[in-house]
């Protein structure tokens, strides 16, 4: 049906058809269109499945949703001093002499060669709707030597540690302990444990 292209300068690329003839029928066009739509739907489903798989692998839970009901504490912890949310207050338990953590697994006393540093560090948060973070060295260096965190996890220099909550959720910085051996960095109950320093000006 298709004849040779018009042999004129500038029009050699335009196809020419005889009168009353078509390059393809309406039925053929419908078949091709249906096939193309099917391929597009299959590709969309493939991408959707791939995205859902990746989302499941990266999902860390919704930190805005608190646990529905706190499970009852084991009998050994029921007489412990409690914090604001009813969890065992380990620091207060130490102060009251209820527990006396050992320096080592063998029970041997370890001589600390680090200088005692009890100053609180205030982390200023970029989100102006969120309270700033108070990091108490006293609580932490009671349990750990300074070498546990410095300099491998935190560089002991003002402004040298740039991180976000996402990093902590992924087990970096504070997340090296919190969420594993210390309280989790998620949930409304735990947010204000660290975000406890109110701003003079909130919002924009």
Backbone as JSON Lines, residues from 0, in Angstrom:
{"i":0,"aa":"X","n":[0.82,-1.19,0.0],"ca":[0.0,0.0,0.0],"c":[0.85,1.25,0.0]}
{"i":1,"aa":"X","n":[2.0,1.18,0.68],"ca":[2.83,2.38,0.76],"c":[3.71,2.48,-0.47]}
{"i":2,"aa":"X","n":[3.71,3.68,-1.08],"ca":[4.51,3.93,-2.28],"c":[5.79,4.64,-1.86]}
{"i":3,"aa":"X","n":[6.75,4.73,-2.76],"ca":[8.0,5.4,-2.44],"c":[7.74,6.85,-2.06]}
{"i":4,"aa":"X","n":[8.61,7.38,-1.21],"ca":[8.46,8.76,-0.75],"c":[8.6,9.73,-1.91]}
{"i":5,"aa":"X","n":[7.99,10.9,-1.77],"ca":[8.06,11.94,-2.8],"c":[9.5,12.34,-3.01]}
{"i":6,"aa":"X","n":[9.92,12.31,-4.25],"ca":[11.32,12.59,-4.56],"c":[11.5,14.07,-4.87]}
{"i":7,"aa":"X","n":[11.31,14.89,-3.86],"ca":[11.54,16.32,-4.01],"c":[12.4,16.8,-2.85]}
{"i":8,"aa":"X","n":[13.2,17.79,-3.11],"ca":[14.11,18.3,-2.1],"c":[13.33,18.78,-0.87]}
{"i":9,"aa":"X","n":[13.72,18.26,0.29],"ca":[13.06,18.64,1.54],"c":[11.86,17.8,1.89]}
{"i":10,"aa":"X","n":[11.38,16.94,0.99],"ca":[10.21,16.11,1.26],"c":[10.51,14.62,1.12]}
{"i":11,"aa":"X","n":[11.76,14.27,1.05],"ca":[12.12,12.87,0.84],"c":[11.77,11.97,2.01]}
{"i":12,"aa":"X","n":[11.53,12.55,3.2],"ca":[11.24,11.74,4.38],"c":[9.74,11.54,4.59]}
{"i":13,"aa":"X","n":[8.88,12.17,3.76],"ca":[7.44,12.08,3.95],"c":[6.89,10.92,3.13]}
{"i":14,"aa":"X","n":[6.24,9.91,3.79],"ca":[5.68,8.77,3.04],"c":[4.44,9.2,2.25]}
{"i":15,"aa":"X","n":[4.19,8.49,1.15],"ca":[3.04,8.8,0.29],"c":[2.17,7.55,0.18]}
{"i":16,"aa":"X","n":[0.85,7.7,0.34],"ca":[-0.09,6.58,0.29],"c":[-1.06,6.79,-0.87]}
{"i":17,"aa":"X","n":[-1.43,5.66,-1.5],"ca":[-2.43,5.72,-2.56],"c":[-3.79,6.06,-1.97]}
{"i":18,"aa":"X","n":[-4.64,6.67,-2.79],"ca":[-5.98,7.04,-2.34],"c":[-6.78,5.8,-1.99]}
{"i":19,"aa":"X","n":[-7.42,5.84,-0.77],"ca":[-8.27,4.73,-0.35],"c":[-7.53,3.6,0.31]}
{"i":20,"aa":"X","n":[-6.22,3.69,0.46],"ca":[-5.45,2.62,1.1],"c":[-4.94,3.11,2.46]}
{"i":21,"aa":"X","n":[-4.9,2.2,3.46],"ca":[-4.39,2.51,4.8],"c":[-3.19,1.63,5.11]}
{"i":22,"aa":"X","n":[-2.29,2.15,5.94],"ca":[-1.1,1.37,6.3],"c":[-1.47,0.2,7.21]}
{"i":23,"aa":"X","n":[-2.53,0.36,8.04],"ca":[-2.99,-0.73,8.88],"c":[-4.48,-0.53,9.14]}
{"i":24,"aa":"X","n":[-5.16,-1.6,9.53],"ca":[-6.61,-1.54,9.77],"c":[-6.9,-1.08,11.2]}
{"i":25,"aa":"X","n":[-8.17,-0.76,11.43],"ca":[-8.59,-0.33,12.77],"c":[-8.41,-1.46,13.79]}
{"i":26,"aa":"X","n":[-8.66,-2.7,13.35],"ca":[-8.5,-3.85,14.25],"c":[-7.05,-4.01,14.66]}
{"i":27,"aa":"X","n":[-6.13,-3.83,13.69],"ca":[-4.71,-3.95,14.0],"c":[-4.27,-2.85,14.97]}
{"i":28,"aa":"X","n":[-4.81,-1.66,14.78],"ca":[-4.47,-0.55,15.67],"c":[-4.93,-0.83,17.1]}
{"i":29,"aa":"X","n":[-6.14,-1.42,17.23],"ca":[-6.67,-1.73,18.56],"c":[-5.82,-2.78,19.25]}
{"i":30,"aa":"X","n":[-5.4,-3.8,18.49],"ca":[-4.56,-4.86,19.06],"c":[-3.25,-4.28,19.57]}
{"i":31,"aa":"X","n":[-2.64,-3.41,18.75],"ca":[-1.37,-2.81,19.16],"c":[-1.55,-1.92,20.39]}
{"i":32,"aa":"X","n":[-2.66,-1.16,20.42],"ca":[-2.9,-0.29,21.56],"c":[-3.13,-1.09,22.83]}
{"i":33,"aa":"X","n":[-3.92,-2.19,22.74],"ca":[-4.16,-3.03,23.91],"c":[-2.87,-3.65,24.42]}
{"i":34,"aa":"X","n":[-2.02,-4.08,23.48],"ca":[-0.74,-4.68,23.87],"c":[0.14,-3.65,24.59]}
{"i":35,"aa":"X","n":[0.13,-2.42,24.1],"ca":[0.95,-1.39,24.73],"c":[0.44,-1.04,26.13]}
{"i":36,"aa":"X","n":[-0.9,-0.95,26.27],"ca":[-1.48,-0.67,27.57],"c":[-1.18,-1.79,28.57]}
{"i":37,"aa":"X","n":[-1.19,-3.03,28.08],"ca":[-0.89,-4.17,28.94],"c":[0.55,-4.1,29.44]}
{"i":38,"aa":"X","n":[1.48,-3.77,28.53],"ca":[2.89,-3.64,28.93],"c":[3.06,-2.53,29.97]}
{"i":39,"aa":"X","n":[2.34,-1.43,29.78],"ca":[2.45,-0.32,30.73],"c":[1.91,-0.7,32.1]}
{"i":40,"aa":"X","n":[0.78,-1.46,32.13],"ca":[0.23,-1.9,33.41],"c":[1.18,-2.86,34.11]}
{"i":41,"aa":"X","n":[1.76,-3.78,33.35],"ca":[2.7,-4.73,33.94],"c":[3.93,-4.02,34.5]}
{"i":42,"aa":"X","n":[4.41,-3.02,33.77],"ca":[5.57,-2.27,34.24],"c":[5.23,-1.48,35.5]}
{"i":43,"aa":"X","n":[4.02,-0.93,35.55],"ca":[3.58,-0.19,36.73],"c":[3.5,-1.11,37.94]}
{"i":44,"aa":"X","n":[2.93,-2.32,37.76],"ca":[2.83,-3.27,38.85],"c":[4.21,-3.72,39.31]}
{"i":45,"aa":"X","n":[5.13,-3.89,38.36],"ca":[6.49,-4.3,38.72],"c":[7.16,-3.24,39.58]}
{"i":46,"aa":"X","n":[7.04,-1.97,39.17],"ca":[7.65,-0.88,39.94],"c":[7.0,-0.73,41.31]}
{"i":47,"aa":"X","n":[5.66,-0.94,41.35],"ca":[4.95,-0.85,42.62],"c":[5.44,-1.93,43.59]}
{"i":48,"aa":"X","n":[5.58,-3.16,43.08],"ca":[6.07,-4.25,43.92],"c":[7.49,-4.01,44.39]}
{"i":49,"aa":"X","n":[8.32,-3.48,43.5],"ca":[9.7,-3.18,43.87],"c":[9.76,-2.11,44.96]}
{"i":50,"aa":"X","n":[8.93,-1.09,44.83],"ca":[8.89,-0.02,45.84],"c":[8.42,-0.56,47.19]}
{"i":51,"aa":"X","n":[7.37,-1.39,47.18],"ca":[6.85,-1.94,48.43],"c":[7.88,-2.82,49.12]}
{"i":52,"aa":"X","n":[8.64,-3.58,48.34],"ca":[9.69,-4.42,48.91],"c":[10.76,-3.57,49.57]}
{"i":53,"aa":"X","n":[11.19,-2.51,48.89],"ca":[12.19,-1.62,49.46],"c":[11.67,-0.91,50.7]}
{"i":54,"aa":"X","n":[10.39,-0.54,50.68],"ca":[9.8,0.16,51.83],"c":[9.79,-0.75,53.06]}
{"i":55,"aa":"X","n":[9.49,-2.04,52.86],"ca":[9.47,-2.98,53.98],"c":[10.87,-3.16,54.55]}
{"i":56,"aa":"X","n":[11.88,-3.2,53.68],"ca":[13.25,-3.39,54.14],"c":[13.74,-2.18,54.92]}
{"i":57,"aa":"X","n":[13.29,-0.99,54.55],"ca":[13.74,0.23,55.21],"c":[12.85,0.66,56.36]}
{"i":58,"aa":"X","n":[11.68,0.04,56.51],"ca":[10.7,0.48,57.51],"c":[11.24,0.28,58.92]}
{"i":59,"aa":"X","n":[11.16,1.32,59.71],"ca":[11.65,1.27,61.08],"c":[10.54,1.51,62.09]}
{"i":60,"aa":"X","n":[9.3,1.47,61.65],"ca":[8.18,1.72,62.55],"c":[7.84,3.19,62.61]}
{"i":61,"aa":"X","n":[6.65,3.47,63.04],"ca":[6.19,4.85,63.14],"c":[6.47,5.35,64.54]}
{"i":62,"aa":"X","n":[7.48,6.23,64.67],"ca":[7.88,6.69,66.0],"c":[6.86,7.62,66.63]}
{"i":63,"aa":"X","n":[5.84,8.05,65.86],"ca":[4.81,8.9,66.43],"c":[3.76,8.09,67.18]}
{"i":64,"aa":"X","n":[3.7,6.81,66.91],"ca":[2.67,5.97,67.53],"c":[3.24,5.28,68.76]}
{"i":65,"aa":"X","n":[2.78,5.6,69.95],"ca":[3.3,4.96,71.16],"c":[2.8,3.52,71.25]}
{"i":66,"aa":"X","n":[3.48,2.68,72.02],"ca":[2.98,1.31,72.2],"c":[1.61,1.34,72.84]}
{"i":67,"aa":"X","n":[0.7,0.45,72.43],"ca":[-0.68,0.49,72.92],"c":[-0.8,0.33,74.43]}
{"i":68,"aa":"X","n":[-0.14,-0.69,74.96],"ca":[-0.2,-0.95,76.4],"c":[1.19,-1.4,76.85]}
{"i":69,"aa":"X","n":[1.68,-0.79,77.93],"ca":[2.97,-1.21,78.45],"c":[2.83,-2.58,79.12]}
{"i":70,"aa":"X","n":[3.67,-3.54,78.74],"ca":[3.6,-4.86,79.39],"c":[3.99,-4.74,80.86]}
{"i":71,"aa":"X","n":[3.45,-5.58,81.72],"ca":[3.8,-5.51,83.14],"c":[5.27,-5.82,83.36]}
{"i":72,"aa":"X","n":[5.87,-5.13,84.32],"ca":[7.28,-5.36,84.62],"c":[7.46,-6.71,85.3]}
{"i":73,"aa":"X","n":[8.62,-7.3,85.09],"ca":[8.93,-8.55,85.78],"c":[9.04,-8.25,87.27]}
{"i":74,"aa":"X","n":[8.85,-9.27,88.08],"ca":[8.77,-9.07,89.54],"c":[10.03,-8.42,90.1]}
{"i":75,"aa":"X","n":[11.19,-8.7,89.52],"ca":[12.45,-8.15,90.04],"c":[12.52,-6.64,89.89]}
{"i":76,"aa":"X","n":[11.72,-6.06,88.99],"ca":[11.8,-4.62,88.73],"c":[10.62,-3.84,89.31]}
{"i":77,"aa":"X","n":[9.67,-4.51,89.88],"ca":[8.45,-3.83,90.31],"c":[8.68,-2.86,91.46]}
{"i":78,"aa":"X","n":[9.67,-3.1,92.29],"ca":[9.95,-2.22,93.41],"c":[11.0,-1.16,93.07]}
{"i":79,"aa":"X","n":[11.45,-1.14,91.84],"ca":[12.42,-0.13,91.43],"c":[11.76,1.24,91.38]}
{"i":80,"aa":"X","n":[12.54,2.31,91.6],"ca":[11.98,3.66,91.38],"c":[11.59,3.81,89.91]}
{"i":81,"aa":"X","n":[10.51,4.52,89.68],"ca":[9.98,4.65,88.32],"c":[10.21,6.07,87.8]}
{"i":82,"aa":"X","n":[10.31,6.16,86.49],"ca":[10.4,7.48,85.88],"c":[8.99,8.01,85.62]}
{"i":83,"aa":"X","n":[8.9,9.09,84.87],"ca":[7.62,9.75,84.62],"c":[6.61,8.83,83.93]}
{"i":84,"aa":"X","n":[7.11,7.84,83.18],"ca":[6.22,7.0,82.38],"c":[6.07,5.59,82.95]}
{"i":85,"aa":"X","n":[6.59,5.36,84.15],"ca":[6.41,4.07,84.78],"c":[7.49,3.05,84.48]}
{"i":86,"aa":"X","n":[8.54,3.45,83.79],"ca":[9.64,2.54,83.52],"c":[10.67,2.61,84.64]}
{"i":87,"aa":"X","n":[11.48,1.56,84.82],"ca":[12.52,1.61,85.87],"c":[13.48,2.77,85.65]}
{"i":88,"aa":"X","n":[13.72,3.54,86.72],"ca":[14.67,4.64,86.66],"c":[16.01,4.11,87.16]}
{"i":89,"aa":"X","n":[16.86,3.72,86.22],"ca":[18.11,3.06,86.57],"c":[19.06,4.0,87.31]}
{"i":90,"aa":"X","n":[19.1,5.25,86.92],"ca":[19.99,6.2,87.58],"c":[19.59,6.38,89.04]}
{"i":91,"aa":"X","n":[18.29,6.51,89.3],"ca":[17.82,6.65,90.68],"c":[18.06,5.37,91.47]}
{"i":92,"aa":"X","n":[17.95,4.23,90.8],"ca":[18.22,2.95,91.47],"c":[19.66,2.88,91.95]}
{"i":93,"aa":"X","n":[20.58,3.42,91.16],"ca":[21.99,3.45,91.56],"c":[22.17,4.39,92.75]}
{"i":94,"aa":"X","n":[21.56,5.57,92.69],"ca":[21.71,6.55,93.77],"c":[21.16,6.03,95.09]}
{"i":95,"aa":"X","n":[20.1,5.24,95.03],"ca":[19.5,4.69,96.25],"c":[20.19,3.42,96.71]}
{"i":96,"aa":"X","n":[21.17,2.95,95.95],"ca":[21.9,1.76,96.34],"c":[21.17,0.47,96.09]}
{"i":97,"aa":"X","n":[20.12,0.52,95.27],"ca":[19.37,-0.7,94.96],"c":[20.19,-1.61,94.08]}
{"i":98,"aa":"X","n":[20.94,-1.04,93.16],"ca":[21.84,-1.82,92.31],"c":[23.23,-1.22,92.39]}
{"i":99,"aa":"X","n":[24.23,-2.05,92.17],"ca":[25.62,-1.62,92.18],"c":[26.34,-2.27,91.0]}
{"i":100,"aa":"X","n":[26.25,-1.67,89.83],"ca":[26.83,-2.28,88.62],"c":[28.33,-2.55,88.77]}
{"i":101,"aa":"X","n":[28.76,-3.66,88.22],"ca":[30.17,-4.04,88.25],"c":[30.93,-3.34,87.14]}
{"i":102,"aa":"X","n":[32.22,-3.16,87.34],"ca":[33.05,-2.54,86.32],"c":[33.38,-3.49,85.18]}
{"i":103,"aa":"X","n":[33.31,-4.8,85.45],"ca":[33.66,-5.78,84.43],"c":[32.85,-7.04,84.65]}
{"i":104,"aa":"X","n":[32.87,-7.92,83.66],"ca":[32.12,-9.17,83.76],"c":[32.65,-10.02,84.91]}
{"i":105,"aa":"X","n":[33.96,-10.0,85.12],"ca":[34.58,-10.79,86.18],"c":[34.39,-10.16,87.56]}
{"i":106,"aa":"X","n":[33.88,-8.96,87.58],"ca":[33.68,-8.3,88.87],"c":[34.87,-7.52,89.37]}
{"i":107,"aa":"X","n":[35.91,-7.44,88.58],"ca":[37.11,-6.71,88.98],"c":[36.9,-5.21,88.82]}
{"i":108,"aa":"X","n":[37.41,-4.45,89.77],"ca":[37.31,-3.01,89.69],"c":[38.3,-2.49,88.66]}
{"i":109,"aa":"X","n":[37.83,-1.65,87.78],"ca":[38.67,-1.1,86.72],"c":[39.07,0.32,87.09]}
{"i":110,"aa":"X","n":[40.36,0.58,87.06],"ca":[40.85,1.91,87.37],"c":[40.56,2.84,86.19]}
{"i":111,"aa":"X","n":[39.84,3.9,86.47],"ca":[39.5,4.85,85.42],"c":[40.61,5.89,85.29]}
{"i":112,"aa":"X","n":[41.14,6.0,84.09],"ca":[42.2,6.97,83.87],"c":[41.7,8.22,83.16]}
{"i":113,"aa":"X","n":[40.38,8.3,82.95],"ca":[39.81,9.49,82.32],"c":[39.51,10.55,83.38]}
{"i":114,"aa":"X","n":[39.68,11.79,83.02],"ca":[39.29,12.86,83.92],"c":[37.76,12.91,84.01]}
{"i":115,"aa":"X","n":[37.26,13.1,85.22],"ca":[35.81,13.13,85.4],"c":[35.24,14.4,84.77]}
{"i":116,"aa":"X","n":[34.2,14.22,83.96],"ca":[33.59,15.34,83.24],"c":[32.09,15.25,83.45]}
{"i":117,"aa":"X","n":[31.54,16.17,84.21],"ca":[30.12,16.09,84.58],"c":[29.28,17.2,83.96]}
{"i":118,"aa":"X","n":[29.8,17.85,82.95],"ca":[29.07,18.96,82.35],"c":[27.98,18.45,81.4]}
{"i":119,"aa":"X","n":[26.82,19.11,81.43],"ca":[25.75,18.78,80.49],"c":[26.03,19.47,79.15]}
{"i":120,"aa":"X","n":[25.72,18.77,78.07],"ca":[25.87,19.31,76.72],"c":[24.48,19.57,76.16]}
{"i":121,"aa":"X","n":[24.25,20.76,75.62],"ca":[22.97,21.1,75.01],"c":[23.12,21.05,73.5]}
{"i":122,"aa":"X","n":[22.35,20.18,72.87],"ca":[22.33,20.09,71.41],"c":[21.18,20.97,70.9]}
{"i":123,"aa":"X","n":[21.51,21.96,70.09],"ca":[20.49,22.82,69.52],"c":[19.88,22.15,68.29]}
{"i":124,"aa":"X","n":[18.56,22.02,68.27],"ca":[17.85,21.3,67.22],"c":[17.41,22.28,66.14]}
{"i":125,"aa":"X","n":[17.55,21.88,64.88],"ca":[17.17,22.75,63.77],"c":[15.66,22.96,63.68]}
{"i":126,"aa":"X","n":[14.88,21.98,64.15],"ca":[13.42,22.09,64.14],"c":[12.99,23.0,65.28]}
{"i":127,"aa":"X","n":[12.49,24.18,64.97],"ca":[12.16,25.16,65.99],"c":[10.9,24.8,66.79]}
{"i":128,"aa":"X","n":[10.18,23.78,66.35],"ca":[9.01,23.33,67.1],"c":[9.39,22.27,68.14]}
{"i":129,"aa":"X","n":[10.64,21.81,68.11],"ca":[11.09,20.75,69.0],"c":[12.03,21.31,70.05]}
{"i":130,"aa":"X","n":[11.91,20.83,71.28],"ca":[12.8,21.26,72.35],"c":[14.22,20.78,72.08]}
{"i":131,"aa":"X","n":[15.19,21.51,72.6],"ca":[16.58,21.12,72.45],"c":[16.89,19.91,73.33]}
{"i":132,"aa":"X","n":[18.05,19.3,73.09],"ca":[18.43,18.06,73.78],"c":[19.48,18.35,74.85]}
{"i":133,"aa":"X","n":[19.25,17.8,76.03],"ca":[20.24,17.87,77.09],"c":[20.93,16.51,77.22]}
{"i":134,"aa":"X","n":[22.25,16.5,77.07],"ca":[23.01,15.27,77.26],"c":[23.76,15.36,78.58]}
{"i":135,"aa":"X","n":[23.36,14.56,79.59],"ca":[24.02,14.6,80.89],"c":[25.23,13.65,80.93]}
{"i":136,"aa":"X","n":[26.41,14.22,81.04],"ca":[27.6,13.38,81.12],"c":[27.63,12.56,82.42]}
{"i":137,"aa":"X","n":[27.06,13.14,83.48],"ca":[27.11,12.45,84.78],"c":[26.49,11.07,84.7]}
{"i":138,"aa":"X","n":[25.31,10.99,84.09],"ca":[24.62,9.7,83.98],"c":[25.41,8.72,83.14]}
{"i":139,"aa":"X","n":[26.0,9.2,82.06],"ca":[26.67,8.3,81.13],"c":[28.05,7.88,81.61]}
{"i":140,"aa":"X","n":[28.83,8.81,82.17],"ca":[30.18,8.39,82.57],"c":[30.2,7.65,83.9]}
{"i":141,"aa":"X","n":[29.01,7.52,84.53],"ca":[28.94,6.61,85.67],"c":[29.04,5.16,85.19]}
{"i":142,"aa":"X","n":[28.39,4.9,84.06],"ca":[28.35,3.54,83.53],"c":[29.52,3.25,82.61]}
{"i":143,"aa":"X","n":[29.99,4.27,81.89],"ca":[30.98,4.03,80.85],"c":[32.21,4.91,81.03]}
{"i":144,"aa":"X","n":[33.3,4.43,80.5],"ca":[34.5,5.24,80.4],"c":[34.34,6.2,79.23]}
{"i":145,"aa":"X","n":[35.03,7.31,79.26],"ca":[34.95,8.29,78.16],"c":[35.36,7.66,76.84]}
{"i":146,"aa":"X","n":[36.26,6.69,76.9],"ca":[36.77,6.07,75.67],"c":[35.71,5.27,74.93]}
{"i":147,"aa":"X","n":[34.62,4.93,75.6],"ca":[33.56,4.17,74.93],"c":[32.95,4.99,73.8]}
{"i":148,"aa":"X","n":[32.8,6.3,74.02],"ca":[32.15,7.16,73.02],"c":[33.11,8.05,72.26]}
{"i":149,"aa":"X","n":[34.21,8.44,72.9],"ca":[35.13,9.39,72.27],"c":[36.46,8.73,71.93]}
{"i":150,"aa":"X","n":[36.95,8.96,70.71],"ca":[36.36,9.77,69.63],"c":[35.64,8.95,68.57]}
{"i":151,"aa":"X","n":[35.48,7.62,68.8],"ca":[34.94,6.74,67.76],"c":[33.51,7.1,67.38]}
{"i":152,"aa":"X","n":[32.67,7.42,68.37],"ca":[31.26,7.71,68.1],"c":[31.02,9.21,68.03]}
{"i":153,"aa":"X","n":[31.56,9.93,68.99],"ca":[31.42,11.4,69.02],"c":[32.8,12.04,69.1]}
{"i":154,"aa":"X","n":[33.04,12.99,68.22],"ca":[34.28,13.76,68.27],"c":[34.15,14.79,69.4]}
{"i":155,"aa":"X","n":[35.05,14.76,70.37],"ca":[34.92,15.67,71.53],"c":[35.3,17.1,71.2]}
{"i":156,"aa":"X","n":[34.53,17.7,70.31],"ca":[34.78,19.08,69.9],"c":[33.45,19.72,69.55]}
{"i":157,"aa":"X","n":[33.23,20.93,70.02],"ca":[31.97,21.63,69.79],"c":[31.73,21.82,68.29]}
{"i":158,"aa":"X","n":[30.54,21.42,67.82],"ca":[30.16,21.6,66.43],"c":[30.72,20.58,65.47]}
{"i":159,"aa":"X","n":[31.45,19.58,65.98],"ca":[32.09,18.6,65.1],"c":[31.19,17.41,64.77]}
{"i":160,"aa":"X","n":[30.05,17.3,65.45],"ca":[29.17,16.14,65.24],"c":[27.85,16.61,64.63]}
{"i":161,"aa":"X","n":[27.68,16.34,63.36],"ca":[26.48,16.74,62.63],"c":[25.66,15.49,62.32]}
{"i":162,"aa":"X","n":[24.51,15.35,62.97],"ca":[23.69,14.15,62.75],"c":[22.23,14.5,62.93]}
{"i":163,"aa":"X","n":[21.36,13.59,62.47],"ca":[19.91,13.78,62.53],"c":[19.28,12.58,63.23]}
{"i":164,"aa":"X","n":[17.98,12.7,63.52],"ca":[17.28,11.59,64.16],"c":[17.33,10.34,63.31]}
{"i":165,"aa":"X","n":[17.3,10.5,62.0],"ca":[17.37,9.35,61.1],"c":[18.64,8.55,61.36]}
{"i":166,"aa":"X","n":[19.75,9.23,61.63],"ca":[21.01,8.54,61.92],"c":[20.9,7.74,63.21]}
{"i":167,"aa":"X","n":[20.25,8.3,64.21],"ca":[20.09,7.6,65.48],"c":[19.2,6.38,65.31]}
{"i":168,"aa":"X","n":[18.11,6.52,64.53],"ca":[17.23,5.37,64.27],"c":[17.98,4.26,63.55]}
{"i":169,"aa":"X","n":[18.96,4.61,62.77],"ca":[19.73,3.62,62.02],"c":[20.89,3.05,62.83]}
{"i":170,"aa":"X","n":[20.95,3.38,64.13],"ca":[21.97,2.78,65.0],"c":[23.28,3.53,65.04]}
{"i":171,"aa":"X","n":[23.28,4.78,64.63],"ca":[24.5,5.58,64.67],"c":[24.41,6.58,65.82]}
{"i":172,"aa":"X","n":[25.56,7.15,66.2],"ca":[25.63,8.15,67.26],"c":[24.92,7.63,68.52]}
{"i":173,"aa":"X","n":[23.9,8.32,69.02],"ca":[23.19,7.88,70.24],"c":[22.58,6.49,70.05]}
{"i":174,"aa":"X","n":[22.24,6.17,68.8],"ca":[21.61,4.88,68.5],"c":[22.51,3.69,68.67]}
{"i":175,"aa":"X","n":[23.8,3.92,68.94],"ca":[24.69,2.79,69.23],"c":[24.25,2.07,70.5]}
{"i":176,"aa":"X","n":[23.64,2.81,71.43],"ca":[23.14,2.21,72.67],"c":[21.62,2.3,72.78]}
{"i":177,"aa":"X","n":[21.09,3.48,72.48],"ca":[19.64,3.67,72.65],"c":[18.88,2.91,71.56]}
{"i":178,"aa":"X","n":[17.97,2.07,72.04],"ca":[17.26,1.16,71.15],"c":[17.83,-0.24,71.23]}
{"i":179,"aa":"X","n":[18.96,-0.38,71.93],"ca":[19.58,-1.7,72.11],"c":[19.69,-2.03,73.6]}
{"i":180,"aa":"X","n":[20.56,-1.29,74.31],"ca":[20.71,-1.54,75.74],"c":[20.13,-0.42,76.58]}
{"i":181,"aa":"X","n":[19.73,0.66,75.94],"ca":[19.06,1.77,76.63],"c":[17.72,2.03,75.95]}
{"i":182,"aa":"X","n":[16.91,2.88,76.56],"ca":[15.56,3.09,76.03],"c":[15.59,3.54,74.57]}
{"i":183,"aa":"X","n":[14.56,3.15,73.84],"ca":[14.51,3.39,72.4],"c":[14.31,4.87,72.09]}
{"i":184,"aa":"X","n":[14.88,5.37,70.99],"ca":[14.73,6.78,70.62],"c":[13.47,7.04,69.81]}
{"i":185,"aa":"X","n":[12.4,6.3,70.07],"ca":[11.15,6.48,69.35],"c":[9.99,6.5,70.34]}
{"i":186,"aa":"X","n":[8.87,7.06,69.9],"ca":[7.69,7.12,70.74],"c":[7.64,8.42,71.52]}
{"i":187,"aa":"X","n":[6.43,8.95,71.7],"ca":[6.27,10.22,72.42],"c":[6.84,10.13,73.83]}
{"i":188,"aa":"X","n":[6.69,8.97,74.46],"ca":[7.16,8.82,75.83],"c":[8.66,9.03,75.93]}
{"i":189,"aa":"X","n":[9.38,8.6,74.92],"ca":[10.84,8.7,74.97],"c":[11.37,10.0,74.4]}
{"i":190,"aa":"X","n":[10.57,10.69,73.59],"ca":[11.06,11.93,72.97],"c":[11.51,12.93,74.02]}
{"i":191,"aa":"X","n":[10.65,13.17,75.03],"ca":[10.95,14.23,75.98],"c":[11.99,13.82,77.01]}
{"i":192,"aa":"X","n":[12.42,12.57,76.99],"ca":[13.54,12.2,77.86],"c":[14.8,12.96,77.46]}
{"i":193,"aa":"X","n":[14.97,13.13,76.16],"ca":[16.15,13.85,75.66],"c":[15.8,15.28,75.28]}
{"i":194,"aa":"X","n":[14.68,15.46,74.6],"ca":[14.26,16.8,74.17],"c":[13.58,17.49,75.36]}
{"i":195,"aa":"X","n":[14.37,17.95,76.3],"ca":[13.83,18.46,77.56],"c":[14.14,19.93,77.81]}
{"i":196,"aa":"X","n":[14.89,20.56,76.93],"ca":[15.28,21.96,77.14],"c":[14.39,22.85,76.3]}
{"i":197,"aa":"X","n":[13.5,23.56,76.94],"ca":[12.56,24.4,76.2],"c":[13.26,25.59,75.57]}
{"i":198,"aa":"X","n":[12.77,25.97,74.43],"ca":[13.3,27.14,73.74],"c":[12.64,28.41,74.28]}
{"i":199,"aa":"X","n":[13.37,29.51,74.22],"ca":[12.77,30.78,74.59],"c":[11.72,31.2,73.57]}
{"i":200,"aa":"X","n":[11.96,30.84,72.31],"ca":[11.03,31.17,71.25],"c":[10.74,29.91,70.46]}
{"i":201,"aa":"X","n":[9.46,29.56,70.34],"ca":[9.05,28.36,69.62],"c":[8.37,28.76,68.33]}
{"i":202,"aa":"X","n":[8.66,28.05,67.26],"ca":[8.03,28.33,65.97],"c":[8.86,29.29,65.16]}
{"i":203,"aa":"X","n":[8.22,29.96,64.22],"ca":[8.93,30.82,63.28],"c":[8.79,32.29,63.67]}
